[in-house]
């Protein structure tokens, strides 16, 4: 099996200096690619001069996570992509080998992620994926090991199991599977694109399996590419989540799921106003304005193959977390 490590970069020179040497040390024998999204720092020259064996694909501008990978992955000769953020790394040699073995032995597995651990505090999972992703009936994501800002310790959730979505922080995917759904939705730019991709893989063929690989770990610095608390991040999260729901929901759940989602988002909006969190307020208003203005076009993106499989892990992660006080994944 031909495997490629693909690192997406945008103005990440300082991150590349930290993480590329670790990746090379722990991923021997694999092809390395850096996809540069139109950086204006010295990222490209650094890779070319310091690591001539790494292949560099240069995009003419910043196409975001979704567009950046869409522009580049078809140019790479590999059967399996290990797509990494430029602030993520493997710190042992076994993890990558364990990932590859899972794909060799299980042809029904189309995408996966390792356990994602916080690079700074290695006793806890990382926010961006933890030990595998899920969503509730209303499209709110959470992870095995992370619900909202409640993050669990890494002694838990070390088994390999099926999940609903694999994190873009370290997304492992077969090239054939990626191409079967035409890759990411480039309009997402960043955030939720991996959940949308995984949902479309399941809609395309419900027998497709997406897993977390329990004996593989990747370490993620987090927040290095887009600040956590900005209007733009909130806008992208709410907008992309709503677009994802409209695109992928089975017809019979469309009304219930979207009505509930609008109601919960309205509560979040009111609470954010009361607590003066205007970055969330502006992000939500901007997201809903986009949805209203583009509703017809978004509905046109729905596929006739949308499946009626049970995509949600629980009916409401908000209800479980805030009312039933279930703070950990194992309690849900």
TORNUVO-332921 format. One record per residue: residue in one letter; x, z, y of N, C-alpha, C, CB in turn; residue number from 1. Coordinates in steps of 0.1 Angstrom, whole numbers, plus 5000, padded with zeros to 4 digits. Glycine has a CB too. Example, Ala and Ser with C-alpha at 12.3 -4.5 7.8 and 13.67 -1.06 7.14 Angstrom:
2
A_5132_5078_4943_5123_5078_4955_5132_5078_4967_5113_5090_4955_1 .
S_5128_5071_4978_5137_5071_4989_5129_5079_5000_5141_5057_4994_2 .
***
This chain:
332
X_5008_5000_4988_5000_5000_5000_5009_5000_5012_4990_5012_5000_1 .
X_5007_4990_5021_5014_4990_5034_5008_4998_5044_5016_4975_5038_2 .
X_5015_5008_5049_5010_5018_5059_5017_5017_5072_5011_5032_5053_3 .
X_5010_5018_5083_5016_5018_5096_5012_5030_5104_5012_5005_5104_4 .
X_5022_5037_5110_5019_5047_5120_5018_5040_5134_5031_5058_5120_5 .
X_5006_5043_5140_5003_5036_5153_5000_5046_5163_4991_5026_5151_6 .
X_5009_5047_5173_5008_5057_5184_5003_5050_5197_5021_5064_5187_7 .
X_4992_5054_5202_4986_5049_5215_4992_5057_5226_4971_5049_5215_8 .
X_4997_5050_5236_5004_5056_5247_4999_5051_5261_5019_5055_5246_9 .
X_4998_5060_5270_4996_5057_5284_5003_5067_5293_4980_5056_5288_10 .
X_5013_5062_5299_5021_5071_5308_5025_5084_5301_5014_5074_5321_11 .
X_5030_5083_5289_5033_5095_5281_5047_5096_5278_5025_5095_5269_12 .
X_5056_5092_5287_5070_5093_5284_5075_5106_5280_5078_5089_5297_13 .
X_5071_5117_5287_5075_5130_5283_5070_5134_5269_5071_5140_5293_14 .
X_5058_5130_5266_5053_5133_5252_5060_5125_5241_5038_5129_5252_15 .
X_5063_5112_5244_5070_5104_5234_5084_5110_5231_5072_5090_5240_16 .
X_5091_5116_5241_5104_5122_5239_5103_5134_5230_5110_5126_5253_17 .
X_5092_5141_5230_5090_5152_5222_5086_5149_5208_5079_5162_5228_18 .
X_5076_5140_5207_5069_5137_5194_5074_5126_5185_5055_5135_5196_19 .
X_5080_5115_5192_5085_5104_5184_5096_5108_5174_5090_5093_5193_20 .
X_5106_5116_5179_5117_5120_5169_5111_5128_5157_5127_5129_5176_21 .
X_5101_5136_5159_5095_5144_5148_5088_5135_5139_5085_5155_5154_22 .
X_5081_5125_5144_5073_5116_5136_5083_5107_5127_5065_5106_5144_23 .
X_5094_5103_5133_5103_5095_5126_5110_5103_5114_5114_5089_5135_24 .
X_5113_5115_5117_5119_5124_5107_5109_5127_5096_5122_5137_5114_25 .
X_5097_5128_5098_5087_5132_5088_5079_5121_5082_5078_5142_5093_26 .
X_5081_5108_5086_5073_5097_5081_5083_5086_5077_5063_5092_5092_27 .
X_5093_5089_5070_5103_5079_5066_5097_5068_5057_5114_5086_5059_28 .
X_5102_5056_5059_5098_5045_5051_5085_5038_5056_5095_5050_5037_29 .
X_5079_5043_5066_5067_5036_5071_5070_5028_5084_5056_5047_5075_30 .
X_5062_5018_5086_5063_5010_5098_5058_5018_5110_5056_4997_5097_31 .
X_5065_5017_5121_5061_5024_5134_5057_5015_5144_5072_5034_5138_32 .
X_5046_5018_5151_5042_5010_5163_5038_5019_5174_5030_5000_5159_33 .
X_5042_5015_5186_5037_5022_5198_5029_5011_5206_5049_5028_5207_34 .
X_5016_5014_5208_5007_5006_5216_5007_5011_5230_4993_5005_5209_35 .
X_5012_5004_5239_5013_5009_5253_5001_5003_5261_5026_5006_5260_36 .
X_4993_5012_5267_4981_5008_5275_4985_5005_5290_4970_5018_5273_37 .
X_4994_4997_5292_4997_4994_5306_5004_5005_5314_4985_4990_5313_38 .
X_5013_5013_5308_5019_5024_5315_5028_5019_5326_5028_5031_5305_39 .
X_5028_5027_5337_5037_5024_5348_5048_5034_5349_5029_5023_5361_40 .
X_5050_5042_5339_5062_5050_5338_5072_5043_5330_5059_5065_5332_41 .
X_5082_5049_5324_5093_5042_5317_5091_5043_5302_5107_5048_5321_42 .
X_5079_5045_5297_5076_5046_5283_5081_5035_5275_5061_5048_5281_43 .
X_5078_5022_5279_5082_5011_5271_5097_5009_5270_5075_4998_5277_44 .
X_5104_5010_5281_5118_5009_5281_5124_5020_5272_5124_5010_5295_45 .
X_5119_5032_5273_5124_5043_5265_5124_5040_5250_5116_5056_5267_46 .
X_5112_5035_5245_5111_5032_5231_5120_5020_5227_5096_5028_5228_47 .
X_5120_5010_5235_5128_4998_5232_5143_5001_5231_5126_4987_5243_48 .
X_5148_5010_5241_5162_5013_5241_5166_5024_5231_5165_5018_5255_49 .
X_5157_5034_5229_5161_5045_5221_5157_5043_5206_5155_5057_5226_50 .
X_5147_5035_5204_5142_5033_5190_5139_5018_5188_5129_5042_5188_51 .
X_5149_5010_5186_5147_4996_5184_5140_4992_5172_5161_4989_5184_52 .
X_5139_5001_5162_5131_4998_5150_5116_5000_5151_5136_5007_5138_53 .
X_5112_5006_5162_5098_5008_5165_5093_4995_5172_5095_5021_5174_54 .
X_5082_4990_5167_5076_4978_5173_5067_4982_5184_5068_4970_5162_55 .
X_5067_4976_5195_5060_4979_5207_5050_4968_5210_5069_4981_5219_56 .
X_5037_4972_5211_5026_4962_5215_5022_4966_5229_5014_4963_5205_57 .
X_5023_4957_5238_5020_4960_5252_5007_4954_5257_5032_4955_5261_58 .
X_4998_4963_5260_4985_4959_5267_4987_4957_5282_4973_4968_5263_59 .
X_4980_4948_5288_4983_4945_5302_4977_4955_5311_4977_4931_5305_60 .
X_4968_4964_5306_4962_4975_5314_4957_4986_5305_4951_4970_5324_61 .
X_4953_4997_5311_4947_5008_5303_4933_5005_5299_4948_5021_5312_62 .
X_4932_5001_5286_4919_4998_5280_4912_5011_5274_4920_4988_5269_63 .
X_4919_5023_5276_4913_5035_5270_4917_5035_5255_4898_5035_5272_64 .
X_4912_5046_5248_4915_5048_5234_4908_5036_5226_4909_5061_5229_65 .
X_4896_5034_5228_4888_5024_5220_4894_5010_5222_4873_5024_5224_66 .
X_4895_5006_5235_4899_4992_5238_4914_4990_5234_4897_4989_5252_67 .
X_4922_5001_5236_4936_5000_5233_4939_4997_5218_4943_5013_5237_68 .
X_4932_5004_5210_4933_5001_5195_4927_4988_5191_4927_5013_5187_69 .
X_4915_4985_5197_4909_4972_5194_4918_4960_5197_4896_4971_5201_70 .
X_4925_4961_5208_4934_4950_5212_4946_4949_5203_4939_4953_5226_71 .
X_4950_4960_5196_4963_4960_5189_4963_4960_5174_4970_4972_5194_72 .
X_4953_4966_5168_4954_4968_5154_4953_4956_5146_4942_4977_5149_73 .
X_4946_4946_5150_4946_4933_5143_4960_4925_5144_4935_4924_5149_74 .
X_4968_4930_5152_4982_4924_5153_4992_4930_5144_4987_4925_5168_75 .
X_4987_4941_5137_4996_4948_5128_4994_4945_5114_4994_4963_5130_76 .
X_5004_4942_5106_5003_4938_5092_5004_4951_5084_5014_4928_5088_77 .
X_4992_4957_5081_4992_4969_5073_4978_4970_5066_4995_4981_5082_78 .
X_4977_4977_5055_4965_4979_5049_4958_4992_5053_4967_4980_5033_79 .
X_4967_5001_5058_4962_5014_5062_4968_5018_5075_4965_5025_5051_80 .
X_4960_5022_5085_4965_5026_5098_4964_5042_5099_4957_5020_5109_81 .
X_4975_5048_5103_4974_5062_5107_4976_5062_5123_4986_5071_5100_82 .
X_4964_5063_5129_4964_5062_5144_4965_5076_5150_4950_5056_5148_83 .
X_4976_5078_5158_4979_5091_5164_4979_5091_5179_4993_5095_5159_84 .
X_4974_5101_5185_4976_5104_5199_4991_5106_5202_4968_5116_5204_85 .
X_4995_5103_5214_5009_5105_5217_5013_5119_5219_5012_5097_5230_86 .
X_5003_5128_5218_5006_5143_5218_5003_5149_5205_4998_5149_5229_87 .
X_5005_5142_5194_5003_5147_5181_5014_5143_5172_4989_5142_5175_88 .
X_5017_5151_5161_5028_5149_5153_5027_5155_5139_5041_5153_5159_89 .
X_5034_5150_5129_5035_5157_5117_5049_5165_5117_5036_5147_5105_90 .
X_5048_5177_5112_5061_5185_5112_5066_5188_5098_5059_5198_5119_91 .
X_5060_5181_5088_5065_5182_5074_5064_5168_5068_5057_5192_5066_92 .
X_5071_5166_5057_5071_5152_5051_5060_5151_5041_5085_5150_5044_93 .
X_5054_5162_5036_5044_5161_5025_5031_5155_5031_5042_5174_5019_94 .
X_5027_5159_5043_5014_5156_5048_5011_5141_5048_5012_5161_5062_95 .
X_5020_5133_5053_5018_5118_5053_5017_5113_5039_5029_5111_5061_96 .
X_5025_5117_5030_5025_5113_5016_5012_5117_5009_5036_5119_5008_97 .
X_5007_5129_5012_4994_5133_5007_4982_5125_5012_4991_5148_5010_98 .
X_4983_5121_5024_4973_5112_5030_4972_5099_5023_4975_5110_5045_99 .
X_4984_5093_5021_4985_5080_5015_4980_5080_5000_5000_5074_5015_100 .
X_4984_5091_4993_4979_5092_4979_4964_5093_4978_4985_5105_4973_101 .
X_4958_5100_4987_4943_5100_4987_4937_5086_4988_4938_5109_4998_102 .
X_4942_5078_4997_4937_5065_4998_4940_5056_4987_4942_5059_5011_103 .
X_4952_5058_4981_4955_5050_4969_4946_5053_4957_4970_5052_4965_104 .
X_4942_5065_4955_4935_5069_4944_4920_5068_4946_4938_5084_4940_105 .
X_4915_5067_4958_4901_5067_4961_4896_5056_4969_4897_5081_4968_106 .
X_4893_5044_4963_4890_5032_4971_4877_5034_4979_4888_5020_4962_107 .
X_4868_5043_4975_4856_5045_4983_4858_5053_4996_4846_5053_4974_108 .
X_4870_5059_4998_4873_5065_5010_4878_5055_5020_4884_5076_5008_109 .
X_4871_5054_5031_4874_5043_5041_4881_5049_5053_4861_5036_5046_110 .
X_4879_5062_5056_4885_5068_5068_4887_5083_5065_4877_5066_5081_111 .
X_4897_5089_5072_4900_5103_5069_4907_5109_5081_4908_5105_5056_112 .
X_4909_5122_5081_4918_5129_5090_4925_5140_5082_4910_5134_5102_113 .
X_4937_5144_5087_4942_5156_5081_4936_5168_5089_4958_5156_5083_114 .
X_4940_5180_5085_4936_5192_5093_4944_5191_5106_4939_5205_5085_115 .
X_4937_5194_5117_4944_5193_5130_4946_5207_5136_4935_5184_5140_116 .
X_4959_5210_5138_4963_5223_5141_4969_5223_5155_4973_5229_5131_117 .
X_4966_5234_5163_4971_5235_5176_4987_5236_5176_4965_5248_5183_118 .
X_4993_5227_5184_5007_5226_5184_5014_5238_5190_5012_5213_5192_119 .
X_5007_5244_5200_5013_5256_5207_5011_5269_5199_5007_5257_5221_120 .
X_4999_5271_5194_4995_5282_5186_4992_5278_5172_4984_5291_5193_121 .
X_5001_5278_5163_5000_5272_5150_4992_5281_5140_5013_5269_5145_122 .
X_4986_5291_5145_4978_5300_5137_4963_5296_5138_4979_5314_5141_123 .
X_4960_5287_5147_4946_5283_5149_4944_5267_5148_4940_5288_5162_124 .
X_4932_5263_5145_4929_5249_5145_4930_5244_5160_4916_5246_5139_125 .
X_4931_5231_5161_4930_5224_5174_4916_5220_5177_4939_5212_5175_126 .
X_4912_5221_5189_4898_5217_5194_4894_5203_5189_4898_5218_5209_127 .
X_4904_5194_5190_4901_5180_5187_4900_5176_5173_4911_5171_5194_128 .
X_4891_5182_5165_4889_5178_5151_4890_5188_5141_4899_5167_5148_129 .
X_4898_5199_5144_4899_5210_5134_4901_5205_5120_4888_5220_5136_130 .
X_4891_5209_5111_4892_5205_5097_4880_5196_5094_4892_5217_5088_131 .
X_4877_5187_5103_4867_5177_5100_4854_5178_5109_4863_5178_5086_132 .
X_4848_5167_5112_4838_5167_5122_4824_5164_5116_4840_5156_5132_133 .
X_4814_5170_5123_4800_5169_5120_4792_5168_5133_4795_5181_5111_134 .
X_4779_5164_5132_4770_5164_5143_4757_5170_5139_4768_5150_5149_135 .
X_4749_5175_5149_4736_5180_5146_4725_5169_5149_4732_5192_5155_136 .
X_4713_5172_5147_4702_5162_5148_4702_5156_5162_4689_5169_5146_137 .
X_4707_5163_5172_4706_5158_5186_4720_5151_5191_4702_5169_5195_138 .
X_4729_5150_5181_4741_5143_5184_4752_5151_5190_4738_5132_5193_139 .
X_4751_5164_5190_4762_5173_5195_4772_5175_5184_4756_5186_5200_140 .
X_4785_5172_5187_4795_5173_5177_4801_5187_5176_4806_5163_5180_141 .
X_4805_5191_5164_4812_5203_5161_4821_5201_5149_4803_5215_5159_142 .
X_4830_5210_5146_4839_5208_5136_4840_5220_5126_4853_5207_5142_143 .
X_4845_5217_5114_4848_5227_5104_4860_5235_5109_4850_5221_5090_144 .
X_4858_5246_5116_4869_5253_5122_4868_5254_5137_4882_5247_5118_145 .
X_4858_5247_5143_4856_5248_5157_4842_5244_5161_4866_5238_5165_146 .
X_4835_5254_5167_4822_5252_5173_4822_5255_5187_4811_5261_5165_147 .
X_4819_5246_5196_4821_5247_5210_4835_5252_5213_4811_5257_5216_148 .
X_4837_5263_5219_4851_5268_5222_4855_5278_5212_4852_5273_5236_149 .
X_4848_5281_5202_4851_5291_5192_4860_5284_5182_4838_5298_5186_150 .
X_4873_5288_5181_4882_5281_5173_4887_5291_5162_4894_5275_5181_151 .
X_4887_5287_5150_4890_5296_5138_4905_5294_5134_4881_5293_5126_152 .
X_4910_5304_5126_4923_5303_5122_4926_5294_5110_4928_5318_5118_153 .
X_4938_5290_5108_4941_5279_5099_4942_5284_5084_4954_5273_5102_154 .
X_4940_5296_5082_4939_5301_5068_4926_5296_5061_4940_5316_5067_155 .
X_4917_5291_5069_4904_5286_5063_4904_5271_5061_4892_5291_5072_156 .
X_4894_5266_5054_4891_5252_5053_4903_5243_5049_4885_5248_5066_157 .
X_4909_5247_5038_4920_5239_5033_4917_5230_5022_4932_5248_5030_158 .
X_4904_5228_5019_4900_5219_5008_4898_5205_5014_4888_5224_5000_159 .
X_4899_5195_5005_4895_5181_5009_4880_5180_5006_4903_5171_5001_160 .
X_4873_5175_5016_4858_5173_5014_4853_5162_5023_4851_5187_5017_161 .
X_4841_5158_5020_4835_5147_5028_4831_5153_5042_4824_5141_5021_162 .
X_4832_5145_5052_4828_5149_5066_4820_5138_5072_4840_5153_5075_163 .
X_4815_5140_5084_4807_5129_5090_4816_5121_5099_4796_5135_5098_164 .
X_4825_5127_5106_4834_5119_5115_4849_5125_5114_4829_5119_5129_165 .
X_4858_5116_5115_4872_5119_5115_4877_5118_5129_4880_5110_5105_166 .
X_4886_5127_5133_4890_5128_5147_4900_5117_5151_4897_5141_5150_167 .
X_4898_5112_5163_4907_5101_5168_4921_5106_5171_4901_5095_5181_168 .
X_4922_5119_5172_4936_5125_5173_4945_5120_5163_4935_5141_5173_169 .
X_4940_5120_5150_4948_5114_5139_4938_5108_5130_4956_5125_5132_170 .
X_4934_5096_5133_4924_5088_5125_4931_5079_5115_4914_5080_5134_171 .
X_4928_5081_5102_4934_5073_5092_4923_5064_5087_4940_5082_5080_172 .
X_4925_5051_5087_4915_5041_5084_4920_5029_5077_4906_5038_5096_173 .
X_4913_5023_5067_4917_5011_5061_4915_4999_5071_4909_5008_5048_174 .
X_4924_4990_5072_4922_4979_5081_4909_4971_5078_4934_4969_5080_175 .
X_4906_4969_5065_4894_4962_5061_4882_4969_5065_4894_4960_5046_176 .
X_4882_4982_5065_4870_4990_5069_4869_4989_5085_4872_5005_5065_177 .
X_4880_4990_5092_4880_4989_5106_4874_4976_5111_4894_4991_5112_178 .
X_4878_4965_5104_4873_4952_5107_4859_4950_5103_4882_4941_5101_179 .
X_4854_4957_5093_4841_4954_5088_4830_4958_5098_4839_4962_5075_180 .
X_4833_4967_5108_4824_4971_5118_4829_4967_5132_4822_4986_5118_181 .
X_4838_4957_5132_4844_4952_5144_4851_4963_5153_4833_4945_5153_182 .
X_4857_4973_5146_4864_4983_5153_4856_4992_5162_4875_4976_5162_183 .
X_4863_4998_5172_4856_5007_5181_4847_5000_5191_4866_5015_5189_184 .
X_4838_5007_5197_4830_5001_5208_4839_5003_5220_4816_5009_5209_185 .
X_4845_4992_5225_4854_4993_5236_4848_4998_5249_4860_4979_5239_186 .
X_4834_4997_5250_4828_5002_5262_4828_5017_5263_4813_4997_5262_187 .
X_4831_5024_5252_4832_5039_5253_4845_5043_5261_4833_5044_5239_188 .
X_4855_5035_5261_4868_5038_5268_4875_5050_5261_4866_5041_5283_189 .
X_4869_5061_5262_4874_5073_5255_4863_5083_5253_4886_5080_5264_190 .
X_4865_5091_5242_4855_5102_5238_4843_5096_5230_4850_5109_5251_191 .
X_4841_5102_5219_4830_5099_5210_4832_5085_5203_4817_5098_5218_192 .
X_4842_5077_5206_4843_5064_5200_4846_5066_5185_4855_5056_5206_193 .
X_4853_5076_5180_4855_5078_5166_4843_5082_5159_4867_5088_5164_194 .
X_4834_5090_5165_4822_5094_5159_4813_5082_5157_4814_5105_5167_195 .
X_4812_5074_5168_4804_5061_5167_4809_5052_5156_4804_5054_5181_196 .
X_4822_5051_5155_4828_5042_5145_4825_5047_5131_4844_5042_5146_197 .
X_4826_5060_5129_4823_5066_5115_4808_5064_5112_4827_5081_5115_198 .
X_4800_5066_5122_4785_5065_5119_4782_5050_5116_4777_5069_5132_199 .
X_4789_5041_5122_4786_5027_5119_4792_5023_5105_4793_5018_5129_200 .
X_4803_5029_5101_4808_5027_5088_4798_5032_5077_4821_5035_5086_201 .
X_4791_5043_5080_4781_5049_5071_4769_5040_5071_4778_5063_5074_202 .
X_4765_5036_5083_4753_5027_5083_4755_5014_5076_4749_5024_5098_203 .
X_4768_5009_5077_4771_4996_5071_4771_4997_5056_4785_4992_5075_204 .
X_4775_5009_5050_4774_5011_5036_4775_5026_5033_4786_5004_5028_205 .
X_4763_5032_5029_4762_5046_5028_4772_5052_5017_4748_5050_5024_206 .
X_4777_5043_5009_4787_5048_4999_4801_5050_5004_4787_5039_4987_207 .
X_4803_5045_5016_4816_5047_5023_4818_5062_5025_4816_5039_5037_208 .
X_4830_5067_5022_4833_5081_5023_4843_5083_5034_4838_5087_5010_209 .
X_4841_5094_5042_4850_5098_5052_4853_5112_5049_4844_5097_5067_210 .
X_4866_5116_5049_4870_5129_5044_4880_5136_5053_4875_5128_5030_211 .
X_4881_5149_5052_4893_5156_5057_4902_5159_5045_4888_5169_5064_212 .
X_4915_5157_5047_4924_5159_5036_4931_5172_5038_4935_5147_5036_213 .
X_4927_5181_5029_4930_5196_5031_4945_5199_5029_4923_5204_5021_214 .
X_4953_5191_5022_4967_5194_5020_4976_5186_5030_4971_5191_5006_215 .
X_4970_5181_5041_4978_5174_5051_4975_5180_5065_4975_5159_5051_216 .
X_4985_5182_5073_4983_5188_5086_4990_5180_5097_4989_5202_5086_217 .
X_4983_5178_5108_4989_5172_5120_4988_5182_5131_4983_5158_5123_218 .
X_4997_5182_5140_4998_5192_5151_4996_5185_5164_5011_5200_5151_219 .
X_4986_5191_5172_4982_5184_5184_4983_5193_5196_4967_5180_5183_220 .
X_4990_5188_5207_4992_5195_5219_4979_5197_5226_5002_5188_5228_221 .
X_4971_5187_5227_4957_5188_5233_4957_5187_5248_4951_5200_5229_222 .
X_4947_5179_5254_4945_5179_5268_4956_5172_5276_4944_5192_5273_223 .
X_4965_5165_5269_4976_5159_5276_4973_5145_5281_4988_5157_5266_224 .
X_4963_5139_5276_4959_5125_5280_4948_5125_5290_4956_5116_5269_225 .
X_4939_5134_5289_4928_5135_5299_4924_5150_5300_4915_5126_5294_226 .
X_4924_5155_5312_4921_5169_5315_4907_5173_5309_4922_5172_5330_227 .
X_4907_5185_5304_4894_5189_5297_4883_5191_5307_4897_5202_5290_228 .
X_4885_5196_5319_4874_5200_5328_4874_5191_5340_4874_5214_5332_229 .
X_4870_5178_5338_4869_5169_5349_4855_5163_5349_4880_5159_5349_230 .
X_4851_5157_5361_4838_5150_5361_4838_5138_5351_4835_5145_5375_231 .
X_4849_5131_5351_4850_5119_5343_4849_5122_5328_4863_5112_5346_232 .
X_4856_5133_5324_4855_5137_5310_4841_5141_5306_4865_5149_5307_233 .
X_4834_5148_5314_4820_5152_5312_4811_5140_5312_4815_5162_5322_234 .
X_4814_5131_5321_4806_5119_5322_4807_5110_5309_4810_5110_5334_235 .
X_4820_5108_5304_4822_5100_5292_4816_5107_5280_4837_5098_5290_236 .
X_4817_5120_5279_4812_5127_5268_4797_5126_5267_4816_5142_5268_237 .
X_4790_5128_5278_4775_5127_5278_4771_5113_5276_4769_5134_5290_238 .
X_4777_5104_5284_4773_5090_5283_4775_5084_5270_4780_5082_5294_239 .
X_4787_5086_5264_4790_5080_5251_4782_5086_5240_4805_5081_5248_240 .
X_4779_5099_5241_4771_5105_5231_4757_5099_5230_4770_5120_5233_241 .
X_4751_5097_5242_4737_5091_5243_4737_5077_5238_4732_5092_5258_242 .
X_4747_5069_5242_4748_5055_5238_4749_5055_5222_4760_5048_5244_243 .
X_4758_5064_5217_4759_5065_5203_4746_5068_5195_4770_5075_5199_244 .
X_4739_5077_5201_4726_5080_5194_4716_5068_5195_4719_5092_5202_245 .
X_4715_5062_5206_4706_5051_5207_4710_5039_5198_4705_5045_5222_246 .
X_4723_5037_5196_4728_5026_5188_4726_5029_5173_4743_5025_5190_247 .
X_4727_5042_5169_4729_5045_5155_4717_5052_5148_4741_5052_5153_248 .
X_4709_5059_5156_4698_5067_5150_4689_5058_5141_4690_5074_5161_249 .
X_4685_5064_5129_4675_5057_5122_4662_5057_5130_4672_5064_5108_250 .
X_4654_5047_5128_4642_5045_5136_4632_5056_5136_4635_5032_5132_251 .
X_4631_5062_5124_4621_5073_5122_4625_5086_5130_4619_5076_5108_252 .
X_4637_5087_5133_4642_5100_5140_4645_5097_5155_4654_5105_5133_253 .
X_4643_5085_5160_4646_5081_5173_4639_5090_5184_4643_5067_5176_254 .
X_4626_5092_5183_4619_5099_5193_4622_5114_5192_4604_5098_5190_255 .
X_4623_5120_5180_4626_5134_5179_4640_5137_5184_4624_5139_5165_256 .
X_4649_5130_5180_4663_5132_5183_4666_5130_5198_4672_5123_5175_257 .
X_4661_5119_5204_4664_5117_5218_4656_5126_5227_4660_5103_5222_258 .
X_4643_5130_5224_4635_5139_5232_4642_5153_5232_4621_5140_5226_259 .
X_4646_5157_5220_4654_5170_5219_4666_5170_5227_4656_5174_5205_260 .
X_4674_5159_5226_4686_5157_5233_4684_5158_5248_4693_5144_5229_261 .
X_4674_5151_5254_4672_5151_5268_4668_5166_5272_4660_5142_5272_262 .
X_4660_5173_5264_4656_5186_5268_4668_5196_5268_4646_5192_5257_263 .
X_4677_5195_5258_4689_5204_5258_4699_5200_5269_4696_5203_5244_264 .
X_4700_5187_5272_4709_5183_5283_4704_5189_5296_4711_5168_5283_265 .
X_4690_5189_5298_4684_5194_5310_4687_5209_5311_4669_5191_5310_266 .
X_4687_5216_5300_4690_5231_5301_4705_5232_5305_4687_5237_5287_267 .
X_4713_5224_5299_4728_5225_5303_4730_5222_5317_4736_5215_5294_268 .
X_4722_5213_5323_4723_5209_5337_4719_5221_5345_4714_5197_5340_269 .
X_4708_5227_5342_4703_5239_5350_4713_5251_5349_4689_5244_5345_270 .
X_4718_5254_5337_4727_5265_5336_4740_5261_5344_4731_5267_5321_271 .
X_4744_5249_5344_4756_5245_5351_4754_5246_5366_4760_5231_5347_272 .
X_4742_5243_5371_4739_5245_5385_4739_5260_5389_4725_5239_5388_273 .
X_4733_5268_5380_4733_5282_5383_4747_5288_5384_4724_5290_5373_274 .
X_4756_5284_5374_4769_5289_5374_4779_5281_5383_4774_5289_5359_275 .
X_4774_5272_5390_4782_5264_5400_4792_5256_5393_4788_5274_5410_276 .
X_4790_5251_5381_4799_5243_5374_4795_5228_5377_4799_5245_5359_277 .
X_4799_5224_5389_4795_5211_5394_4801_5199_5387_4797_5210_5409_278 .
X_4812_5201_5381_4818_5190_5373_4810_5186_5361_4832_5195_5368_279 .
X_4803_5196_5355_4794_5193_5344_4781_5186_5350_4790_5205_5336_280 .
X_4776_5192_5361_4764_5187_5368_4766_5172_5371_4761_5195_5380_281 .
X_4777_5169_5378_4780_5155_5382_4781_5146_5370_4792_5155_5391_282 .
X_4788_5151_5360_4790_5143_5348_4777_5139_5341_4799_5151_5338_283 .
X_4768_5149_5340_4755_5147_5333_4747_5137_5342_4747_5160_5331_284 .
X_4746_5139_5355_4738_5130_5363_4743_5116_5363_4738_5136_5378_285 .
X_4756_5115_5364_4762_5102_5363_4759_5095_5350_4777_5103_5365_286 .
X_4760_5103_5339_4758_5097_5325_4743_5092_5324_4760_5108_5314_287 .
X_4734_5100_5328_4720_5096_5327_4716_5084_5336_4710_5108_5330_288 .
X_4723_5084_5348_4720_5072_5356_4725_5060_5349_4728_5074_5370_289 .
X_4737_5060_5343_4742_5049_5335_4732_5045_5324_4755_5052_5329_290 .
X_4727_5055_5317_4717_5052_5306_4705_5045_5311_4714_5065_5298_291 .
X_4699_5050_5322_4687_5044_5327_4689_5030_5332_4682_5053_5339_292 .
X_4701_5027_5338_4703_5014_5343_4707_5004_5332_4715_5015_5353_293 .
X_4711_5009_5321_4715_5000_5310_4708_5002_5297_4730_5002_5308_294 .
X_4696_5008_5298_4688_5011_5286_4685_4999_5277_4676_5018_5290_295 .
X_4680_4989_5283_4677_4977_5275_4689_4971_5268_4670_4966_5284_296 .
X_4700_4970_5275_4712_4965_5269_4717_4973_5258_4723_4963_5279_297 .
X_4716_4987_5259_4721_4996_5249_4712_4994_5236_4720_5010_5254_298 .
X_4699_4993_5238_4690_4992_5226_4693_4979_5219_4675_4992_5231_299 .
X_4698_4969_5226_4701_4956_5219_4713_4958_5210_4705_4945_5230_300 .
X_4721_4968_5212_4732_4971_5203_4729_4977_5190_4742_4980_5210_301 .
X_4716_4981_5188_4712_4987_5176_4713_4976_5164_4697_4992_5177_302 .
X_4717_4981_5153_4718_4973_5141_4706_4974_5132_4731_4976_5133_303 .
X_4702_4963_5126_4691_4963_5116_4695_4971_5103_4687_4949_5112_304 .
X_4708_4974_5102_4713_4981_5090_4713_4996_5092_4727_4976_5087_305 .
X_4708_5001_5103_4708_5016_5105_4702_5023_5093_4701_5020_5118_306 .
X_4709_5032_5087_4704_5038_5075_4696_5051_5077_4716_5041_5066_307 .
X_4688_5054_5068_4680_5067_5069_4687_5079_5062_4666_5065_5063_308 .
X_4700_5078_5059_4707_5089_5053_4707_5101_5063_4721_5085_5049_309 .
X_4708_5113_5057_4708_5125_5066_4722_5126_5073_4705_5138_5057_310 .
X_4723_5122_5085_4735_5121_5092_4739_5135_5098_4735_5111_5103_311 .
X_4729_5144_5100_4732_5156_5107_4734_5168_5097_4720_5160_5116_312 .
X_4743_5177_5101_4747_5188_5092_4737_5200_5094_4761_5193_5096_313 .
X_4732_5202_5106_4722_5211_5109_4713_5206_5120_4728_5225_5113_314 .
X_4701_5212_5122_4692_5207_5132_4697_5209_5146_4678_5213_5130_315 .
X_4702_5221_5149_4707_5223_5162_4719_5233_5162_4696_5229_5171_316 .
X_4730_5228_5166_4742_5237_5166_4741_5247_5178_4755_5228_5168_317 .
X_4733_5243_5189_4731_5252_5200_4723_5264_5195_4724_5245_5211_318 .
X_4712_5261_5187_4704_5272_5182_4712_5281_5173_4691_5267_5175_319 .
X_4719_5276_5164_4727_5284_5155_4738_5292_5162_4734_5275_5145_320 .
X_4744_5286_5172_4755_5293_5179_4750_5304_5189_4764_5283_5186_321 .
X_4741_5300_5197_4737_5309_5208_4725_5318_5205_4733_5300_5220_322 .
X_4717_5314_5196_4705_5323_5193_4707_5330_5179_4692_5314_5192_323 .
X_4712_5323_5169_4714_5330_5156_4728_5336_5155_4712_5320_5145_324 .
X_4736_5334_5166_4749_5340_5167_4759_5336_5155_4748_5355_5168_325 .
X_4757_5324_5151_4766_5319_5140_4778_5312_5147_4758_5310_5130_326 .
X_4789_5320_5147_4800_5315_5155_4810_5307_5146_4808_5326_5161_327 .
X_4809_5308_5133_4819_5301_5124_4812_5291_5116_4826_5311_5116_328 .
X_4819_5280_5112_4813_5269_5105_4808_5274_5091_4824_5258_5102_329 .
X_4815_5283_5085_4810_5288_5072_4797_5295_5072_4821_5297_5066_330 .
X_4793_5299_5084_4780_5307_5085_4768_5297_5087_4781_5316_5097_331 .
X_4770_5285_5090_4759_5276_5093_4753_5271_5080_4764_5264_5101_332 .
***
